[in-house]
């Protein structure tokens, strides 16, 4: 029979495993937001232009929005992939999954295509 401290440690293992990369990912996303603030603003502006623009221009404005989102997504995927390359296969897979999830939570407009990159 497990002691209460052994039960507590066992119940924490999934949390610790799941959040193994949370600090590094948070720092990476902080840097992305700082270094690419203009790109983020540009994506917000492009989305507003699409939402508020006349219907005749909708296709072109949406294309502009998609271009900006694609650029940001590629930068995020490169950031993810460069760090993942320093890890063993199992850790890299876990890191990529955590990174993609963090992008979905923190920068959702850039998360739709990140898993495909």
Secondary structure, 3 states (H helix, E strand, C coil): CCCHHHHHHHHHHHHHHHCCCHHHHHHHHHHHHHHCHHHHHHHHHHHHHHHHCCHHHHHHHHHHHHHHHHHHHHHHHHHHHHHHCCCCHHHHHHHHHHHHHHHHHHCHHHCCCHHHC
